[in-house]
Amino acid sequence: MKIEDFSSHIIEEIKNTWET
C-alpha cells in the first residue's frame, strides 16, 4: 500500500465524518 493511497483514504474518512 502506498502512503498516498493511505492519506487519500484517511482524508475521505475525515471528510465523511465532517459532513455537517
N, CA and C atoms as a LAMMPS dump frame, in Angstrom:
ITEM: TIMESTEP
0
ITEM: NUMBER OF ATOMS
60
ITEM: BOX BOUNDS ff ff ff
-5.0000000000000000e+02 5.0000000000000000e+02
-5.0000000000000000e+02 5.0000000000000000e+02
-5.0000000000000000e+02 5.0000000000000000e+02
ITEM: ATOMS id mol type element x y z
1 1 1 N 0.851 -1.198 0
2 1 2 C 0 0 0
3 1 3 C 0.892 1.256 0
4 2 1 N 0.546 2.184 -0.859
5 2 2 C 1.355 3.413 -0.923
6 2 3 C 0.872 4.425 0.111
7 3 1 N 1.772 5.254 0.55
8 3 2 C 1.407 6.278 1.551
9 3 3 C 0.358 7.222 0.973
10 4 1 N 0.44 7.503 -0.308
11 4 2 C -0.534 8.421 -0.919
12 4 3 C -1.935 7.827 -0.829
13 5 1 N -2.051 6.547 -1.125
14 5 2 C -3.367 5.891 -1.042
15 5 3 C -3.877 5.94 0.393
16 6 1 N -2.976 5.717 1.323
17 6 2 C -3.375 5.732 2.737
18 6 3 C -3.888 7.121 3.116
19 7 1 N -3.146 8.154 2.738
20 7 2 C -3.564 9.531 3.052
21 7 3 C -4.905 9.832 2.402
22 8 1 N -5.051 9.415 1.167
23 8 2 C -6.315 9.677 0.458
24 8 3 C -7.472 9.012 1.202
25 9 1 N -7.256 7.811 1.655
26 9 2 C -8.31 7.084 2.374
27 9 3 C -8.653 7.813 3.68
28 10 1 N -7.636 8.229 4.401
29 10 2 C -7.868 8.945 5.667
30 10 3 C -8.631 10.236 5.401
31 11 1 N -8.22 10.972 4.395
32 11 2 C -8.892 12.241 4.067
33 11 3 C -10.355 11.981 3.744
34 12 1 N -10.618 10.96 2.998
35 12 2 C -12.021 10.659 2.636
36 12 3 C -12.828 10.339 3.893
37 13 1 N -12.25 9.568 4.785
38 13 2 C -12.98 9.217 6.019
39 13 3 C -13.239 10.47 6.846
40 14 1 N -12.249 11.31 6.964
41 14 2 C -12.408 12.55 7.745
42 14 3 C -13.488 13.415 7.102
43 15 1 N -13.467 13.519 5.787
44 15 2 C -14.485 14.333 5.102
45 15 3 C -15.874 13.783 5.423
46 16 1 N -16.019 12.48 5.418
47 16 2 C -17.327 11.883 5.73
48 16 3 C -17.716 12.188 7.171
49 17 1 N -16.752 12.134 8.049
50 17 2 C -17.038 12.402 9.459
51 17 3 C -17.384 13.869 9.664
52 18 1 N -16.772 14.731 8.861
53 18 2 C -17.005 16.172 8.997
54 18 3 C -18.184 16.634 8.163
55 19 1 N -18.955 15.69 7.666
56 19 2 C -20.104 16.06 6.829
57 19 3 C -21.192 16.635 7.731
58 20 1 N -21.244 17.944 7.792
59 20 2 C -22.212 18.596 8.673
60 20 3 C -23.181 19.434 7.859
